Amino acid sequence: MELLDRIEDQVASTGLPLFAITLAAVPCPDTPVILTLHWHGFIKETLAEVEQAEAVSYTPIPSSALQLNERWRDLVAVDRAAMDAAWELGAWDVQRAERPGCMRPGAESREALECLQAFGSFPFGINGNQVVVADAPDADDLVEVAARRGYLMWLFRPVRGGIWGEYADDATLTEAGGRTPPCPLLPIPPTCEGNRKTVYRFGVPASNPFAS
C-alpha cells in the first residue's frame, strides 16, 4: 500500500503543512481505506475581493479525505503501511484504535459521530463551512459496514511536511524531520474485539536519549 506516496503528493499539490493524518479501515479484506489529511491553515474572509481588504474572519482549511482502493488481505498490511508512512514522516508515534460497531445495544451516541468522522463523512459543517472535503465514493458503504462490524483507525502527526518540526525533541530524526526506512518495529495483529488501543512509539527524546 503506497500510503506515503499519496500523502506526499497531496502535500506537494496543496503546499500546506499537516497537523495530523488519520487512516480508517473496516475488518474486511480488499475494502477501500480512507486516508484523511488534517491541514494547518486558515482561509481569510474579507468583505471585498481586493488585495488590500482587511480580514473579518478566518476559517480553518477543511481536511481532505481520500479513498484508497489498493487490495489487501490482512489488516496487518494496513497496519504496516501506516507505520512505514509515520516512520518516514518523522511522527513521534502511531496510535491505532480498534472500535466496535456503533449499532450494538448500549452504544453511546458519540460513537456514531466518531465513526462518521473516521471515514470522512462529517455530518455537519461549522458556521456554514465544510469541515472535510471528501473524494471517497464508497464512504457511506464503509460507514454502514463499520457501524455493524466495527473499524480501525490510525492516527499520527508528521514532522516532515507538518507543523511539528520546531517542537520535535526527537533524537531519531534527520535534519529534514524524517527517518530512513525501514521502520524497525513489527506490527501487533489487531483482535477486532471491543475497544482497544495500541501505540507504536518511534521517538526518543533528544534531551534525554535514554528515556523510555
Backbone torsions as a table, in degrees:
resi	resn	phi	psi	omega
1	MET	NA	116.6	-174.7
2	GLU	-85.7	62.9	-176.6
3	LEU	-66.2	-44.3	-177.3
4	LEU	-61.1	-41.4	-179.8
5	ASP	-61.0	-41.6	-179.4
6	ARG	-65.4	-41.0	179.7
7	ILE	-64.4	-47.2	-177.7
8	GLU	-65.8	-34.6	176.9
9	ASP	-62.9	-42.1	-179.6
10	GLN	-68.0	-41.0	178.3
11	VAL	-62.5	-42.4	-179.1
12	ALA	-66.6	-37.2	-176.4
13	SER	-77.2	-30.9	-179.1
14	THR	-91.6	-30.8	-175.8
15	GLY	70.6	17.4	-177.2
16	LEU	-104.5	150.1	174.6
17	PRO	-81.7	149.1	-179.8
18	LEU	-92.8	143.3	171.6
19	PHE	-94.9	-44.9	-179.3
20	ALA	-159.6	164.8	177.3
21	ILE	-132.0	134.7	174.4
22	THR	-125.9	153.0	179.0
23	LEU	-134.9	134.0	-178.3
24	ALA	-130.3	140.0	-179.7
25	ALA	-147.8	150.8	172.4
26	VAL	-96.9	154.9	-175.7
27	PRO	-79.4	53.4	179.5
28	CYS	-133.6	119.7	-176.5
29	PRO	-55.6	146.8	174.2
30	ASP	63.6	21.8	172.8
31	THR	-93.5	155.8	179.0
32	PRO	-62.8	154.5	177.0
33	VAL	-116.7	140.4	-178.8
34	ILE	-104.3	119.2	176.5
35	LEU	-101.4	124.7	179.3
36	THR	-120.1	125.3	179.5
37	LEU	-104.0	121.1	-178.5
38	HIS	-100.7	111.4	-173.2
39	TRP	-88.2	154.1	173.2
40	HIS	-108.6	113.1	-179.6
41	GLY	166.3	167.3	-176.4
42	PHE	-136.7	147.9	174.3
43	ILE	-96.1	125.4	-178.9
44	LYS	-80.3	124.3	177.6
45	GLU	-99.8	127.7	179.1
46	THR	-126.0	164.0	178.0
47	LEU	-82.7	-20.5	178.7
48	ALA	-138.9	145.6	-177.9
49	GLU	-87.4	64.7	175.3
50	VAL	-130.4	152.4	-172.8
51	GLU	-61.3	-33.7	-175.5
52	GLN	-84.8	-4.4	-175.2
53	ALA	-64.6	138.2	178.7
54	GLU	-78.5	144.6	177.6
55	ALA	-72.9	135.9	175.9
56	VAL	-101.6	-18.9	176.6
57	SER	-164.6	164.0	177.8
58	TYR	-127.1	128.1	-178.8
59	THR	-108.5	129.0	178.4
60	PRO	-58.0	140.4	176.3
61	ILE	-67.6	130.5	-178.3
62	PRO	-62.5	149.6	173.0
63	SER	-69.5	159.2	179.5
64	SER	-113.4	118.6	178.1
65	ALA	-105.3	124.0	-176.9
66	LEU	-121.2	138.7	177.1
67	GLN	-91.8	126.8	177.0
68	LEU	-106.5	124.9	-173.8
69	ASN	-106.8	16.3	178.6
70	GLU	-66.9	144.3	-176.8
71	ARG	-79.5	145.5	176.2
72	TRP	-150.3	147.8	-176.9
73	ARG	-107.6	-18.7	-173.2
74	ASP	-141.2	139.5	179.0
75	LEU	-61.7	-22.6	177.0
76	VAL	-62.6	-31.0	178.1
77	ALA	-66.1	-39.8	177.1
78	VAL	-68.5	-41.2	177.3
79	ASP	-57.5	-47.6	-179.7
80	ARG	-62.9	-40.0	179.5
81	ALA	-62.7	-42.1	178.4
82	ALA	-65.1	-42.8	179.8
83	MET	-64.2	-43.8	-178.7
84	ASP	-63.5	-43.3	-179.5
85	ALA	-65.3	-45.1	-179.6
86	ALA	-64.0	-39.3	179.4
87	TRP	-61.2	-51.9	-176.9
88	GLU	-68.4	-28.0	179.7
89	LEU	-88.1	4.2	172.3
90	GLY	79.8	18.3	179.7
91	ALA	-64.1	145.7	178.1
92	TRP	-66.0	-37.6	179.0
93	ASP	-159.8	173.4	170.4
94	VAL	-122.7	128.1	177.6
95	GLN	-107.6	121.2	179.0
96	ARG	-109.9	124.8	179.1
97	ALA	-111.2	130.7	172.9
98	GLU	-103.6	120.1	-174.4
99	ARG	-116.8	137.6	175.8
100	PRO	-76.9	166.3	177.1
101	GLY	-63.6	140.4	-177.3
102	CYS	-85.4	-1.1	178.1
103	MET	-90.0	3.1	-179.4
104	ARG	-74.6	155.8	177.7
105	PRO	-60.6	135.7	177.0
106	GLY	86.6	-0.8	179.7
107	ALA	-67.4	141.6	179.0
108	GLU	-77.4	152.3	-176.9
109	SER	-63.1	-31.0	-179.3
110	ARG	-64.1	-25.6	-179.0
111	GLU	-65.0	-35.0	178.1
112	ALA	-66.5	-40.1	178.1
113	LEU	-66.1	-42.6	179.3
114	GLU	-62.9	-36.4	178.3
115	CYS	-65.2	-45.1	178.0
116	LEU	-61.1	-44.9	-178.7
117	GLN	-62.5	-38.9	-177.9
118	ALA	-59.8	-32.9	-176.7
119	PHE	-103.2	20.2	174.5
120	GLY	72.5	21.8	-178.7
121	SER	-111.8	59.3	-180.0
122	PHE	-64.5	122.1	-169.5
123	PRO	-75.0	-12.1	-179.7
124	PHE	-152.0	162.4	178.9
125	GLY	-96.4	-175.6	176.6
126	ILE	-120.2	118.3	-177.8
127	ASN	55.3	37.0	178.2
128	GLY	80.9	4.0	-178.5
129	ASN	-107.2	148.3	178.5
130	GLN	-66.6	142.3	175.8
131	VAL	-96.7	-34.0	-179.7
132	VAL	-134.9	135.7	169.7
133	VAL	-104.8	115.3	-170.9
134	ALA	-110.3	136.5	168.2
135	ASP	-119.4	71.0	-172.3
136	ALA	-142.5	81.0	-174.7
137	PRO	-62.8	-22.7	-178.6
138	ASP	-102.6	14.9	-175.7
139	ALA	-60.9	-41.8	-178.6
140	ASP	-62.5	-41.2	178.8
141	ASP	-66.3	-38.9	178.7
142	LEU	-65.2	-40.7	177.6
143	VAL	-62.1	-39.4	179.0
144	GLU	-63.4	-43.4	177.9
145	VAL	-66.3	-43.6	-179.6
146	ALA	-62.0	-37.8	179.9
147	ALA	-63.9	-29.3	-179.4
148	ARG	-92.5	-40.9	-170.4
149	ARG	-111.2	-5.0	-176.9
150	GLY	90.4	176.5	-178.3
151	TYR	-158.1	171.7	176.3
152	LEU	-123.4	145.3	177.0
153	MET	-136.5	134.5	177.4
154	TRP	-110.1	141.9	179.4
155	LEU	-135.3	132.4	171.2
156	PHE	-151.3	158.6	-177.5
157	ARG	-118.4	109.5	-175.0
158	PRO	-76.1	144.4	171.8
159	VAL	-88.6	-51.7	176.3
160	ARG	-72.7	120.5	-176.6
161	GLY	86.0	1.3	-178.2
162	GLY	-119.9	-170.8	-176.7
163	ILE	-95.7	2.8	-168.2
164	TRP	-94.0	2.4	-175.7
165	GLY	-56.7	-45.4	-176.6
166	GLU	-75.0	-11.6	179.7
167	TYR	-104.4	-6.9	-172.7
168	ALA	-75.5	113.3	174.3
169	ASP	-105.3	74.5	-168.8
170	ASP	-137.1	115.2	-177.0
171	ALA	-72.5	-12.0	-175.9
172	THR	-89.1	-6.2	-173.4
173	LEU	-87.2	148.8	171.1
174	THR	-80.6	175.3	178.7
175	GLU	-61.4	-29.0	-179.9
176	ALA	-80.6	-6.0	178.1
177	GLY	92.1	8.0	179.5
178	GLY	-114.6	-166.9	176.8
179	ARG	-137.4	155.8	178.7
180	THR	-82.7	129.5	177.5
181	PRO	-70.3	161.8	4.3
182	PRO	-90.4	165.4	173.9
183	CYS	-67.4	127.6	-174.8
184	PRO	-80.4	-13.0	-178.1
185	LEU	-83.9	150.1	177.4
186	LEU	-99.6	142.4	178.7
187	PRO	-64.9	147.3	172.7
188	ILE	-101.9	113.8	-175.6
189	PRO	-56.7	132.6	177.6
190	PRO	-72.6	154.7	178.5
191	THR	-97.2	-24.4	-177.4
192	CYS	56.3	39.1	178.3
193	GLU	-126.0	100.1	178.0
194	GLY	73.1	-163.5	179.2
195	ASN	-82.3	128.2	179.0
196	ARG	-152.3	139.7	179.4
197	LYS	-123.7	133.6	177.7
198	THR	-124.5	131.9	179.6
199	VAL	-119.4	121.9	173.8
200	TYR	-97.0	111.3	-177.6
201	ARG	-94.1	125.8	179.4
202	PHE	-106.8	-36.5	-170.2
203	GLY	-74.8	152.8	173.5
204	VAL	-130.5	124.0	-177.1
205	PRO	-58.0	126.7	178.5
206	ALA	-68.3	-29.7	179.4
207	SER	-73.9	-21.3	178.0
208	ASN	-151.5	78.9	-174.5
209	PRO	-62.7	-11.5	179.3
210	PHE	-94.0	-0.7	179.5
211	ALA	-72.7	146.6	-179.9
212	SER	-104.9	NA	NA
